[in-house]
């Protein structure tokens, strides 16, 4: 295989991969989220069993634990 054919084949493959990437990205962005996957506000039921330190929504559970310790 000559150099010109190899270069043309490599460029063709790269362009095809770029087109596949952009088409799949556009289709991904247009797909709506499934029901039940909407952004949820944190509640005590969601955080009640979580023992993860540093969780940004852990404040609900930590407040209820502080109240239980006071009683």
mmCIF file as Biopython writes it, N, C-alpha, C and O atoms, coordinates in Angstrom:
data_model
#
loop_
_atom_site.group_PDB
_atom_site.id
_atom_site.type_symbol
_atom_site.label_atom_id
_atom_site.label_alt_id
_atom_site.label_comp_id
_atom_site.label_asym_id
_atom_site.label_entity_id
_atom_site.label_seq_id
_atom_site.pdbx_PDB_ins_code
_atom_site.Cartn_x
_atom_site.Cartn_y
_atom_site.Cartn_z
_atom_site.occupancy
_atom_site.B_iso_or_equiv
_atom_site.auth_seq_id
_atom_site.auth_asym_id
_atom_site.pdbx_PDB_model_num
ATOM 1   N N  . UNK A ? 1  ? 0.847   -1.165 0.000  1.0 0.0 1  A 1 
ATOM 2   C CA . UNK A ? 1  ? 0.000   0.000  0.000  1.0 0.0 1  A 1 
ATOM 3   C C  . UNK A ? 1  ? 0.900   1.239  0.000  1.0 0.0 1  A 1 
ATOM 4   O O  . UNK A ? 1  ? 1.869   1.311  0.756  1.0 0.0 1  A 1 
ATOM 5   N N  . UNK A ? 2  ? 0.580   2.182  -0.832 1.0 0.0 2  A 1 
ATOM 6   C CA . UNK A ? 2  ? 1.408   3.374  -0.936 1.0 0.0 2  A 1 
ATOM 7   C C  . UNK A ? 2  ? 1.095   4.342  0.203  1.0 0.0 2  A 1 
ATOM 8   O O  . UNK A ? 2  ? 0.088   4.204  0.898  1.0 0.0 2  A 1 
ATOM 9   N N  . UNK A ? 3  ? 1.976   5.321  0.378  1.0 0.0 3  A 1 
ATOM 10  C CA . UNK A ? 3  ? 1.813   6.299  1.459  1.0 0.0 3  A 1 
ATOM 11  C C  . UNK A ? 3  ? 0.544   7.110  1.284  1.0 0.0 3  A 1 
ATOM 12  O O  . UNK A ? 3  ? -0.151  7.387  2.261  1.0 0.0 3  A 1 
ATOM 13  N N  . UNK A ? 4  ? 0.233   7.491  0.071  1.0 0.0 4  A 1 
ATOM 14  C CA . UNK A ? 4  ? -0.940  8.321  -0.180 1.0 0.0 4  A 1 
ATOM 15  C C  . UNK A ? 4  ? -2.232  7.595  0.186  1.0 0.0 4  A 1 
ATOM 16  O O  . UNK A ? 4  ? -3.146  8.190  0.755  1.0 0.0 4  A 1 
ATOM 17  N N  . UNK A ? 5  ? -2.300  6.319  -0.142 1.0 0.0 5  A 1 
ATOM 18  C CA . UNK A ? 5  ? -3.489  5.528  0.175  1.0 0.0 5  A 1 
ATOM 19  C C  . UNK A ? 5  ? -3.620  5.355  1.689  1.0 0.0 5  A 1 
ATOM 20  O O  . UNK A ? 5  ? -4.723  5.438  2.230  1.0 0.0 5  A 1 
ATOM 21  N N  . UNK A ? 6  ? -2.510  5.119  2.366  1.0 0.0 6  A 1 
ATOM 22  C CA . UNK A ? 6  ? -2.535  4.952  3.819  1.0 0.0 6  A 1 
ATOM 23  C C  . UNK A ? 6  ? -2.973  6.239  4.507  1.0 0.0 6  A 1 
ATOM 24  O O  . UNK A ? 6  ? -3.749  6.202  5.462  1.0 0.0 6  A 1 
ATOM 25  N N  . UNK A ? 7  ? -2.479  7.374  4.026  1.0 0.0 7  A 1 
ATOM 26  C CA . UNK A ? 7  ? -2.865  8.660  4.609  1.0 0.0 7  A 1 
ATOM 27  C C  . UNK A ? 7  ? -4.340  8.935  4.352  1.0 0.0 7  A 1 
ATOM 28  O O  . UNK A ? 7  ? -5.052  9.376  5.255  1.0 0.0 7  A 1 
ATOM 29  N N  . UNK A ? 8  ? -4.807  8.681  3.135  1.0 0.0 8  A 1 
ATOM 30  C CA . UNK A ? 8  ? -6.219  8.894  2.814  1.0 0.0 8  A 1 
ATOM 31  C C  . UNK A ? 8  ? -7.114  7.989  3.652  1.0 0.0 8  A 1 
ATOM 32  O O  . UNK A ? 8  ? -8.167  8.427  4.116  1.0 0.0 8  A 1 
ATOM 33  N N  . UNK A ? 9  ? -6.718  6.748  3.852  1.0 0.0 9  A 1 
ATOM 34  C CA . UNK A ? 9  ? -7.488  5.824  4.674  1.0 0.0 9  A 1 
ATOM 35  C C  . UNK A ? 9  ? -7.532  6.284  6.129  1.0 0.0 9  A 1 
ATOM 36  O O  . UNK A ? 9  ? -8.582  6.212  6.767  1.0 0.0 9  A 1 
ATOM 37  N N  . UNK A ? 10 ? -6.422  6.748  6.649  1.0 0.0 10 A 1 
ATOM 38  C CA . UNK A ? 10 ? -6.370  7.237  8.029  1.0 0.0 10 A 1 
ATOM 39  C C  . UNK A ? 10 ? -7.255  8.462  8.204  1.0 0.0 10 A 1 
ATOM 40  O O  . UNK A ? 10 ? -7.971  8.569  9.200  1.0 0.0 10 A 1 
ATOM 41  N N  . UNK A ? 11 ? -7.217  9.376  7.261  1.0 0.0 11 A 1 
ATOM 42  C CA . UNK A ? 11 ? -8.053  10.578 7.339  1.0 0.0 11 A 1 
ATOM 43  C C  . UNK A ? 11 ? -9.525  10.204 7.240  1.0 0.0 11 A 1 
ATOM 44  O O  . UNK A ? 11 ? -10.357 10.758 7.958  1.0 0.0 11 A 1 
ATOM 45  N N  . UNK A ? 12 ? -9.846  9.276  6.363  1.0 0.0 12 A 1 
ATOM 46  C CA . UNK A ? 12 ? -11.235 8.830  6.218  1.0 0.0 12 A 1 
ATOM 47  C C  . UNK A ? 12 ? -11.753 8.202  7.508  1.0 0.0 12 A 1 
ATOM 48  O O  . UNK A ? 12 ? -12.884 8.465  7.918  1.0 0.0 12 A 1 
ATOM 49  N N  . UNK A ? 13 ? -10.945 7.389  8.135  1.0 0.0 13 A 1 
ATOM 50  C CA . UNK A ? 13 ? -11.347 6.753  9.395  1.0 0.0 13 A 1 
ATOM 51  C C  . UNK A ? 13 ? -11.541 7.803  10.486 1.0 0.0 13 A 1 
ATOM 52  O O  . UNK A ? 13 ? -12.511 7.726  11.240 1.0 0.0 13 A 1 
ATOM 53  N N  . UNK A ? 14 ? -10.649 8.772  10.587 1.0 0.0 14 A 1 
ATOM 54  C CA . UNK A ? 14 ? -10.763 9.821  11.616 1.0 0.0 14 A 1 
ATOM 55  C C  . UNK A ? 14 ? -12.018 10.671 11.392 1.0 0.0 14 A 1 
ATOM 56  O O  . UNK A ? 14 ? -12.715 11.007 12.349 1.0 0.0 14 A 1 
ATOM 57  N N  . UNK A ? 15 ? -12.306 11.017 10.142 1.0 0.0 15 A 1 
ATOM 58  C CA . UNK A ? 15 ? -13.500 11.806 9.842  1.0 0.0 15 A 1 
ATOM 59  C C  . UNK A ? 15 ? -14.754 11.001 10.173 1.0 0.0 15 A 1 
ATOM 60  O O  . UNK A ? 15 ? -15.702 11.542 10.742 1.0 0.0 15 A 1 
ATOM 61  N N  . UNK A ? 16 ? -14.770 9.725  9.826  1.0 0.0 16 A 1 
ATOM 62  C CA . UNK A ? 16 ? -15.920 8.877  10.135 1.0 0.0 16 A 1 
ATOM 63  C C  . UNK A ? 16 ? -16.139 8.777  11.648 1.0 0.0 16 A 1 
ATOM 64  O O  . UNK A ? 16 ? -17.278 8.839  12.110 1.0 0.0 16 A 1 
ATOM 65  N N  . UNK A ? 17 ? -15.075 8.625  12.411 1.0 0.0 17 A 1 
ATOM 66  C CA . UNK A ? 17 ? -15.207 8.563  13.871 1.0 0.0 17 A 1 
ATOM 67  C C  . UNK A ? 17 ? -15.715 9.882  14.443 1.0 0.0 17 A 1 
ATOM 68  O O  . UNK A ? 17 ? -16.526 9.883  15.370 1.0 0.0 17 A 1 
ATOM 69  N N  . UNK A ? 18 ? -15.248 11.001 13.902 1.0 0.0 18 A 1 
ATOM 70  C CA . UNK A ? 18 ? -15.716 12.311 14.358 1.0 0.0 18 A 1 
ATOM 71  C C  . UNK A ? 18 ? -17.204 12.492 14.060 1.0 0.0 18 A 1 
ATOM 72  O O  . UNK A ? 18 ? -17.944 13.011 14.895 1.0 0.0 18 A 1 
ATOM 73  N N  . UNK A ? 19 ? -17.642 12.069 12.884 1.0 0.0 19 A 1 
ATOM 74  C CA . UNK A ? 19 ? -19.060 12.183 12.523 1.0 0.0 19 A 1 
ATOM 75  C C  . UNK A ? 19 ? -19.902 11.308 13.443 1.0 0.0 19 A 1 
ATOM 76  O O  . UNK A ? 19 ? -20.952 11.749 13.911 1.0 0.0 19 A 1 
ATOM 77  N N  . UNK A ? 20 ? -19.472 10.094 13.712 1.0 0.0 20 A 1 
ATOM 78  C CA . UNK A ? 20 ? -20.200 9.195  14.620 1.0 0.0 20 A 1 
ATOM 79  C C  . UNK A ? 20 ? -20.284 9.812  16.017 1.0 0.0 20 A 1 
ATOM 80  O O  . UNK A ? 20 ? -21.329 9.744  16.664 1.0 0.0 20 A 1 
ATOM 81  N N  . UNK A ? 21 ? -19.194 10.407 16.478 1.0 0.0 21 A 1 
ATOM 82  C CA . UNK A ? 21 ? -19.188 11.036 17.801 1.0 0.0 21 A 1 
ATOM 83  C C  . UNK A ? 21 ? -20.197 12.177 17.867 1.0 0.0 21 A 1 
ATOM 84  O O  . UNK A ? 21 ? -21.003 12.232 18.796 1.0 0.0 21 A 1 
ATOM 85  N N  . UNK A ? 22 ? -20.165 13.078 16.909 1.0 0.0 22 A 1 
ATOM 86  C CA . UNK A ? 22 ? -21.057 14.238 16.947 1.0 0.0 22 A 1 
ATOM 87  C C  . UNK A ? 22 ? -22.523 13.834 16.804 1.0 0.0 22 A 1 
ATOM 88  O O  . UNK A ? 22 ? -23.379 14.396 17.486 1.0 0.0 22 A 1 
ATOM 89  N N  . UNK A ? 23 ? -22.826 12.884 15.944 1.0 0.0 23 A 1 
ATOM 90  C CA . UNK A ? 23 ? -24.212 12.435 15.790 1.0 0.0 23 A 1 
ATOM 91  C C  . UNK A ? 23 ? -24.696 11.776 17.079 1.0 0.0 23 A 1 
ATOM 92  O O  . UNK A ? 23 ? -25.814 12.045 17.519 1.0 0.0 23 A 1 
ATOM 93  N N  . UNK A ? 24 ? -23.885 10.925 17.688 1.0 0.0 24 A 1 
ATOM 94  C CA . UNK A ? 24 ? -24.309 10.269 18.929 1.0 0.0 24 A 1 
ATOM 95  C C  . UNK A ? 24 ? -24.435 11.274 20.066 1.0 0.0 24 A 1 
ATOM 96  O O  . UNK A ? 24 ? -25.312 11.121 20.916 1.0 0.0 24 A 1 
ATOM 97  N N  . UNK A ? 25 ? -23.589 12.294 20.108 1.0 0.0 25 A 1 
ATOM 98  C CA . UNK A ? 25 ? -23.680 13.317 21.147 1.0 0.0 25 A 1 
ATOM 99  C C  . UNK A ? 25 ? -24.963 14.123 20.997 1.0 0.0 25 A 1 
ATOM 100 O O  . UNK A ? 25 ? -25.643 14.397 21.985 1.0 0.0 25 A 1 
ATOM 101 N N  . UNK A ? 26 ? -25.297 14.501 19.771 1.0 0.0 26 A 1 
ATOM 102 C CA . UNK A ? 26 ? -26.526 15.255 19.533 1.0 0.0 26 A 1 
ATOM 103 C C  . UNK A ? 26 ? -27.742 14.414 19.900 1.0 0.0 26 A 1 
ATOM 104 O O  . UNK A ? 26 ? -28.673 14.924 20.523 1.0 0.0 26 A 1 
ATOM 105 N N  . UNK A ? 27 ? -27.755 13.146 19.529 1.0 0.0 27 A 1 
ATOM 106 C CA . UNK A ? 27 ? -28.868 12.275 19.893 1.0 0.0 27 A 1 
ATOM 107 C C  . UNK A ? 27 ? -28.970 12.096 21.405 1.0 0.0 27 A 1 
ATOM 108 O O  . UNK A ? 27 ? -30.073 12.040 21.950 1.0 0.0 27 A 1 
ATOM 109 N N  . UNK A ? 28 ? -27.829 12.006 22.085 1.0 0.0 28 A 1 
ATOM 110 C CA . UNK A ? 28 ? -27.815 11.874 23.543 1.0 0.0 28 A 1 
ATOM 111 C C  . UNK A ? 28 ? -28.424 13.106 24.209 1.0 0.0 28 A 1 
ATOM 112 O O  . UNK A ? 28 ? -29.209 12.985 25.149 1.0 0.0 28 A 1 
ATOM 113 N N  . UNK A ? 29 ? -28.062 14.285 23.720 1.0 0.0 29 A 1 
ATOM 114 C CA . UNK A ? 29 ? -28.562 15.522 24.325 1.0 0.0 29 A 1 
ATOM 115 C C  . UNK A ? 29 ? -30.061 15.705 24.096 1.0 0.0 29 A 1 
ATOM 116 O O  . UNK A ? 29 ? -30.734 16.323 24.920 1.0 0.0 29 A 1 
ATOM 117 N N  . UNK A ? 30 ? -30.587 15.189 23.010 1.0 0.0 30 A 1 
ATOM 118 C CA . UNK A ? 30 ? -32.002 15.345 22.700 1.0 0.0 30 A 1 
ATOM 119 C C  . UNK A ? 30 ? -32.875 14.308 23.397 1.0 0.0 30 A 1 
ATOM 120 O O  . UNK A ? 30 ? -34.094 14.473 23.437 1.0 0.0 30 A 1 
ATOM 121 N N  . UNK A ? 31 ? -32.305 13.267 23.937 1.0 0.0 31 A 1 
ATOM 122 C CA . UNK A ? 31 ? -33.073 12.220 24.591 1.0 0.0 31 A 1 
ATOM 123 C C  . UNK A ? 31 ? -33.531 12.697 25.966 1.0 0.0 31 A 1 
ATOM 124 O O  . UNK A ? 31 ? -32.700 13.104 26.778 1.0 0.0 31 A 1 
ATOM 125 N N  . UNK A ? 32 ? -34.829 12.656 26.243 1.0 0.0 32 A 1 
ATOM 126 C CA . UNK A ? 32 ? -35.302 13.101 27.561 1.0 0.0 32 A 1 
ATOM 127 C C  . UNK A ? 32 ? -34.942 12.101 28.654 1.0 0.0 32 A 1 
ATOM 128 O O  . UNK A ? 32 ? -34.735 10.916 28.391 1.0 0.0 32 A 1 
ATOM 129 N N  . UNK A ? 33 ? -34.875 12.599 29.873 1.0 0.0 33 A 1 
ATOM 130 C CA . UNK A ? 33 ? -34.574 11.731 31.014 1.0 0.0 33 A 1 
ATOM 131 C C  . UNK A ? 33 ? -35.762 10.815 31.276 1.0 0.0 33 A 1 
ATOM 132 O O  . UNK A ? 33 ? -36.908 11.233 31.107 1.0 0.0 33 A 1 
ATOM 133 N N  . UNK A ? 34 ? -35.510 9.576  31.684 1.0 0.0 34 A 1 
ATOM 134 C CA . UNK A ? 34 ? -36.613 8.661  32.004 1.0 0.0 34 A 1 
ATOM 135 C C  . UNK A ? 34 ? -37.394 9.147  33.221 1.0 0.0 34 A 1 
ATOM 136 O O  . UNK A ? 34 ? -36.875 9.899  34.046 1.0 0.0 34 A 1 
ATOM 137 N N  . UNK A ? 35 ? -38.638 8.712  33.320 1.0 0.0 35 A 1 
ATOM 138 C CA . UNK A ? 35 ? -39.450 9.093  34.473 1.0 0.0 35 A 1 
ATOM 139 C C  . UNK A ? 35 ? -38.799 8.557  35.735 1.0 0.0 35 A 1 
ATOM 140 O O  . UNK A ? 35 ? -38.322 7.423  35.770 1.0 0.0 35 A 1 
ATOM 141 N N  . UNK A ? 36 ? -38.785 9.382  36.767 1.0 0.0 36 A 1 
ATOM 142 C CA . UNK A ? 36 ? -38.184 8.985  38.029 1.0 0.0 36 A 1 
ATOM 143 C C  . UNK A ? 36 ? -36.731 9.404  38.160 1.0 0.0 36 A 1 
ATOM 144 O O  . UNK A ? 36 ? -36.138 9.240  39.227 1.0 0.0 36 A 1 
ATOM 145 N N  . UNK A ? 37 ? -36.148 9.938  37.106 1.0 0.0 37 A 1 
ATOM 146 C CA . UNK A ? 37 ? -34.750 10.369 37.157 1.0 0.0 37 A 1 
ATOM 147 C C  . UNK A ? 37 ? -34.621 11.890 37.168 1.0 0.0 37 A 1 
ATOM 148 O O  . UNK A ? 37 ? -33.549 12.425 36.886 1.0 0.0 37 A 1 
ATOM 149 N N  . UNK A ? 38 ? -35.686 12.571 37.485 1.0 0.0 38 A 1 
ATOM 150 C CA . UNK A ? 38 ? -35.625 14.019 37.553 1.0 0.0 38 A 1 
ATOM 151 C C  . UNK A ? 38 ? -34.782 14.422 38.757 1.0 0.0 38 A 1 
ATOM 152 O O  . UNK A ? 38 ? -34.518 13.609 39.642 1.0 0.0 38 A 1 
ATOM 153 N N  . UNK A ? 39 ? -34.368 15.670 38.782 1.0 0.0 39 A 1 
ATOM 154 C CA . UNK A ? 39 ? -33.591 16.152 39.920 1.0 0.0 39 A 1 
ATOM 155 C C  . UNK A ? 39 ? -34.488 16.197 41.152 1.0 0.0 39 A 1 
ATOM 156 O O  . UNK A ? 39 ? -35.544 16.830 41.144 1.0 0.0 39 A 1 
ATOM 157 N N  . UNK A ? 40 ? -34.062 15.527 42.190 1.0 0.0 40 A 1 
ATOM 158 C CA . UNK A ? 40 ? -34.855 15.424 43.406 1.0 0.0 40 A 1 
ATOM 159 C C  . UNK A ? 40 ? -34.267 16.319 44.482 1.0 0.0 40 A 1 
ATOM 160 O O  . UNK A ? 40 ? -33.051 16.500 44.553 1.0 0.0 40 A 1 
ATOM 161 N N  . UNK A ? 41 ? -35.128 16.876 45.316 1.0 0.0 41 A 1 
ATOM 162 C CA . UNK A ? 41 ? -34.640 17.625 46.469 1.0 0.0 41 A 1 
ATOM 163 C C  . UNK A ? 41 ? -34.393 16.633 47.593 1.0 0.0 41 A 1 
ATOM 164 O O  . UNK A ? 41 ? -35.189 15.714 47.789 1.0 0.0 41 A 1 
ATOM 165 N N  . UNK A ? 42 ? -33.309 16.801 48.334 1.0 0.0 42 A 1 
ATOM 166 C CA . UNK A ? 42 ? -32.983 15.832 49.392 1.0 0.0 42 A 1 
ATOM 167 C C  . UNK A ? 42 ? -33.995 15.872 50.531 1.0 0.0 42 A 1 
ATOM 168 O O  . UNK A ? 42 ? -34.439 16.940 50.953 1.0 0.0 42 A 1 
ATOM 169 N N  . UNK A ? 43 ? -34.343 14.702 51.012 1.0 0.0 43 A 1 
ATOM 170 C CA . UNK A ? 43 ? -35.239 14.573 52.158 1.0 0.0 43 A 1 
ATOM 171 C C  . UNK A ? 43 ? -34.557 13.707 53.212 1.0 0.0 43 A 1 
ATOM 172 O O  . UNK A ? 43 ? -33.531 13.079 52.949 1.0 0.0 43 A 1 
ATOM 173 N N  . UNK A ? 44 ? -35.132 13.683 54.388 1.0 0.0 44 A 1 
ATOM 174 C CA . UNK A ? 44 ? -34.544 12.885 55.465 1.0 0.0 44 A 1 
ATOM 175 C C  . UNK A ? 44 ? -34.627 11.394 55.152 1.0 0.0 44 A 1 
ATOM 176 O O  . UNK A ? 44 ? -33.759 10.630 55.574 1.0 0.0 44 A 1 
ATOM 177 N N  . UNK A ? 45 ? -35.656 10.968 54.419 1.0 0.0 45 A 1 
ATOM 178 C CA . UNK A ? 45 ? -35.766 9.563  54.052 1.0 0.0 45 A 1 
ATOM 179 C C  . UNK A ? 45 ? -34.631 9.148  53.120 1.0 0.0 45 A 1 
ATOM 180 O O  . UNK A ? 45 ? -34.126 8.029  53.207 1.0 0.0 45 A 1 
ATOM 181 N N  . UNK A ? 46 ? -34.232 10.060 52.225 1.0 0.0 46 A 1 
ATOM 182 C CA . UNK A ? 46 ? -33.144 9.758  51.298 1.0 0.0 46 A 1 
ATOM 183 C C  . UNK A ? 46 ? -31.807 9.655  52.030 1.0 0.0 46 A 1 
ATOM 184 O O  . UNK A ? 46 ? -30.975 8.812  51.695 1.0 0.0 46 A 1 
ATOM 185 N N  . UNK A ? 47 ? -31.603 10.514 53.030 1.0 0.0 47 A 1 
ATOM 186 C CA . UNK A ? 47 ? -30.301 10.594 53.692 1.0 0.0 47 A 1 
ATOM 187 C C  . UNK A ? 47 ? -30.258 9.855  55.020 1.0 0.0 47 A 1 
ATOM 188 O O  . UNK A ? 47 ? -29.203 9.795  55.653 1.0 0.0 47 A 1 
ATOM 189 N N  . UNK A ? 48 ? -31.367 9.297  55.451 1.0 0.0 48 A 1 
ATOM 190 C CA . UNK A ? 48 ? -31.425 8.695  56.773 1.0 0.0 48 A 1 
ATOM 191 C C  . UNK A ? 48 ? -30.459 7.551  56.989 1.0 0.0 48 A 1 
ATOM 192 O O  . UNK A ? 48 ? -29.902 7.420  58.078 1.0 0.0 48 A 1 
ATOM 193 N N  . UNK A ? 49 ? -30.246 6.723  55.989 1.0 0.0 49 A 1 
ATOM 194 C CA . UNK A ? 49 ? -29.376 5.561  56.160 1.0 0.0 49 A 1 
ATOM 195 C C  . UNK A ? 49 ? -27.975 5.797  55.622 1.0 0.0 49 A 1 
ATOM 196 O O  . UNK A ? 49 ? -27.143 4.890  55.659 1.0 0.0 49 A 1 
ATOM 197 N N  . UNK A ? 50 ? -27.700 6.973  55.132 1.0 0.0 50 A 1 
ATOM 198 C CA . UNK A ? 50 ? -26.392 7.260  54.532 1.0 0.0 50 A 1 
ATOM 199 C C  . UNK A ? 50 ? -25.367 7.550  55.626 1.0 0.0 50 A 1 
ATOM 200 O O  . UNK A ? 50 ? -25.603 8.385  56.499 1.0 0.0 50 A 1 
ATOM 201 N N  . UNK A ? 51 ? -24.250 6.868  55.575 1.0 0.0 51 A 1 
ATOM 202 C CA . UNK A ? 51 ? -23.179 7.090  56.542 1.0 0.0 51 A 1 
ATOM 203 C C  . UNK A ? 51 ? -21.951 7.692  55.861 1.0 0.0 51 A 1 
ATOM 204 O O  . UNK A ? 51 ? -20.852 7.657  56.415 1.0 0.0 51 A 1 
ATOM 205 N N  . UNK A ? 52 ? -22.134 8.231  54.683 1.0 0.0 52 A 1 
ATOM 206 C CA . UNK A ? 52 ? -21.026 8.764  53.890 1.0 0.0 52 A 1 
ATOM 207 C C  . UNK A ? 52 ? -20.615 10.129 54.413 1.0 0.0 52 A 1 
ATOM 208 O O  . UNK A ? 52 ? -21.433 11.047 54.471 1.0 0.0 52 A 1 
ATOM 209 N N  . UNK A ? 53 ? -19.366 10.268 54.789 1.0 0.0 53 A 1 
ATOM 210 C CA . UNK A ? 53 ? -18.862 11.544 55.272 1.0 0.0 53 A 1 
ATOM 211 C C  . UNK A ? 53 ? -18.595 12.469 54.092 1.0 0.0 53 A 1 
ATOM 212 O O  . UNK A ? 53 ? -18.114 12.031 53.047 1.0 0.0 53 A 1 
ATOM 213 N N  . UNK A ? 54 ? -18.904 13.731 54.260 1.0 0.0 54 A 1 
ATOM 214 C CA . UNK A ? 54 ? -18.644 14.705 53.217 1.0 0.0 54 A 1 
ATOM 215 C C  . UNK A ? 54 ? -19.714 14.781 52.147 1.0 0.0 54 A 1 
ATOM 216 O O  . UNK A ? 54 ? -19.507 15.421 51.116 1.0 0.0 54 A 1 
ATOM 217 N N  . UNK A ? 55 ? -20.840 14.150 52.365 1.0 0.0 55 A 1 
ATOM 218 C CA . UNK A ? 55 ? -21.931 14.180 51.389 1.0 0.0 55 A 1 
ATOM 219 C C  . UNK A ? 55 ? -22.553 15.577 51.400 1.0 0.0 55 A 1 
ATOM 220 O O  . UNK A ? 55 ? -22.858 16.091 52.476 1.0 0.0 55 A 1 
ATOM 221 N N  . UNK A ? 56 ? -22.750 16.205 50.243 1.0 0.0 56 A 1 
ATOM 222 C CA . UNK A ? 56 ? -23.283 17.568 50.237 1.0 0.0 56 A 1 
ATOM 223 C C  . UNK A ? 56 ? -24.738 17.649 50.673 1.0 0.0 56 A 1 
ATOM 224 O O  . UNK A ? 56 ? -25.195 18.731 51.043 1.0 0.0 56 A 1 
ATOM 225 N N  . UNK A ? 57 ? -25.481 16.553 50.645 1.0 0.0 57 A 1 
ATOM 226 C CA . UNK A ? 57 ? -26.868 16.588 51.095 1.0 0.0 57 A 1 
ATOM 227 C C  . UNK A ? 57 ? -27.040 15.910 52.448 1.0 0.0 57 A 1 
ATOM 228 O O  . UNK A ? 57 ? -28.163 15.635 52.869 1.0 0.0 57 A 1 
ATOM 229 N N  . UNK A ? 58 ? -25.947 15.646 53.116 1.0 0.0 58 A 1 
ATOM 230 C CA . UNK A ? 58 ? -25.959 14.946 54.408 1.0 0.0 58 A 1 
ATOM 231 C C  . UNK A ? 58 ? -26.511 15.823 55.525 1.0 0.0 58 A 1 
ATOM 232 O O  . UNK A ? 58 ? -26.829 15.302 56.593 1.0 0.0 58 A 1 
ATOM 233 N N  . UNK A ? 59 ? -26.636 17.113 55.327 1.0 0.0 59 A 1 
ATOM 234 C CA . UNK A ? 59 ? -27.066 18.010 56.396 1.0 0.0 59 A 1 
ATOM 235 C C  . UNK A ? 59 ? -28.418 17.640 56.967 1.0 0.0 59 A 1 
ATOM 236 O O  . UNK A ? 59 ? -28.646 17.852 58.158 1.0 0.0 59 A 1 
ATOM 237 N N  . UNK A ? 60 ? -29.326 17.097 56.172 1.0 0.0 60 A 1 
ATOM 238 C CA . UNK A ? 60 ? -30.636 16.683 56.689 1.0 0.0 60 A 1 
ATOM 239 C C  . UNK A ? 60 ? -30.483 15.601 57.746 1.0 0.0 60 A 1 
ATOM 240 O O  . UNK A ? 60 ? -31.089 15.681 58.814 1.0 0.0 60 A 1 
ATOM 241 N N  . UNK A ? 61 ? -29.684 14.602 57.455 1.0 0.0 61 A 1 
ATOM 242 C CA . UNK A ? 61 ? -29.511 13.490 58.379 1.0 0.0 61 A 1 
ATOM 243 C C  . UNK A ? 61 ? -28.710 13.918 59.600 1.0 0.0 61 A 1 
ATOM 244 O O  . UNK A ? 61 ? -29.000 13.470 60.710 1.0 0.0 61 A 1 
ATOM 245 N N  . UNK A ? 62 ? -27.711 14.773 59.422 1.0 0.0 62 A 1 
ATOM 246 C CA . UNK A ? 62 ? -26.894 15.182 60.562 1.0 0.0 62 A 1 
ATOM 247 C C  . UNK A ? 62 ? -27.700 16.035 61.528 1.0 0.0 62 A 1 
ATOM 248 O O  . UNK A ? 62 ? -27.478 15.959 62.737 1.0 0.0 62 A 1 
ATOM 249 N N  . UNK A ? 63 ? -28.631 16.845 61.034 1.0 0.0 63 A 1 
ATOM 250 C CA . UNK A ? 63 ? -29.473 17.637 61.920 1.0 0.0 63 A 1 
ATOM 251 C C  . UNK A ? 63 ? -30.380 16.739 62.752 1.0 0.0 63 A 1 
ATOM 252 O O  . UNK A ? 63 ? -30.580 16.985 63.941 1.0 0.0 63 A 1 
ATOM 253 N N  . UNK A ? 64 ? -30.929 15.697 62.128 1.0 0.0 64 A 1 
ATOM 254 C CA . UNK A ? 64 ? -31.821 14.815 62.874 1.0 0.0 64 A 1 
ATOM 255 C C  . UNK A ? 64 ? -31.021 13.994 63.895 1.0 0.0 64 A 1 
ATOM 256 O O  . UNK A ? 64 ? -31.534 13.687 64.971 1.0 0.0 64 A 1 
ATOM 257 N N  . UNK A ? 65 ? -29.768 13.635 63.568 1.0 0.0 65 A 1 
ATOM 258 C CA . UNK A ? 65 ? -28.935 12.899 64.532 1.0 0.0 65 A 1 
ATOM 259 C C  . UNK A ? 65 ? -28.599 13.783 65.724 1.0 0.0 65 A 1 
ATOM 260 O O  . UNK A ? 65 ? -28.570 13.302 66.857 1.0 0.0 65 A 1 
ATOM 261 N N  . UNK A ? 66 ? -28.344 15.075 65.487 1.0 0.0 66 A 1 
ATOM 262 C CA . UNK A ? 66 ? -28.059 16.004 66.586 1.0 0.0 66 A 1 
ATOM 263 C C  . UNK A ? 66 ? -29.260 16.144 67.508 1.0 0.0 66 A 1 
ATOM 264 O O  . UNK A ? 66 ? -29.107 16.218 68.727 1.0 0.0 66 A 1 
ATOM 265 N N  . UNK A ? 67 ? -30.452 16.180 66.930 1.0 0.0 67 A 1 
ATOM 266 C CA . UNK A ? 67 ? -31.673 16.287 67.732 1.0 0.0 67 A 1 
ATOM 267 C C  . UNK A ? 67 ? -31.894 15.043 68.571 1.0 0.0 67 A 1 
ATOM 268 O O  . UNK A ? 67 ? -32.352 15.130 69.710 1.0 0.0 67 A 1 
ATOM 269 N N  . UNK A ? 68 ? -31.562 13.861 67.999 1.0 0.0 68 A 1 
ATOM 270 C CA . UNK A ? 68 ? -31.716 12.604 68.738 1.0 0.0 68 A 1 
ATOM 271 C C  . UNK A ? 68 ? -30.729 12.531 69.893 1.0 0.0 68 A 1 
ATOM 272 O O  . UNK A ? 68 ? -31.064 12.012 70.958 1.0 0.0 68 A 1 
ATOM 273 N N  . UNK A ? 69 ? -29.527 13.038 69.702 1.0 0.0 69 A 1 
ATOM 274 C CA . UNK A ? 69 ? -28.531 13.019 70.782 1.0 0.0 69 A 1 
ATOM 275 C C  . UNK A ? 69 ? -28.928 13.932 71.934 1.0 0.0 69 A 1 
ATOM 276 O O  . UNK A ? 69 ? -28.642 13.629 73.093 1.0 0.0 69 A 1 
ATOM 277 N N  . UNK A ? 70 ? -29.582 15.044 71.625 1.0 0.0 70 A 1 
ATOM 278 C CA . UNK A ? 70 ? -30.005 15.987 72.658 1.0 0.0 70 A 1 
ATOM 279 C C  . UNK A ? 70 ? -31.098 15.395 73.530 1.0 0.0 70 A 1 
ATOM 280 O O  . UNK A ? 70 ? -31.191 15.723 74.714 1.0 0.0 70 A 1 
ATOM 281 N N  . UNK A ? 71 ? -31.929 14.527 72.961 1.0 0.0 71 A 1 
ATOM 282 C CA . UNK A ? 71 ? -33.072 13.963 73.714 1.0 0.0 71 A 1 
ATOM 283 C C  . UNK A ? 71 ? -32.665 12.889 74.609 1.0 0.0 71 A 1 
ATOM 284 O O  . UNK A ? 71 ? -33.502 12.316 75.307 1.0 0.0 71 A 1 
#
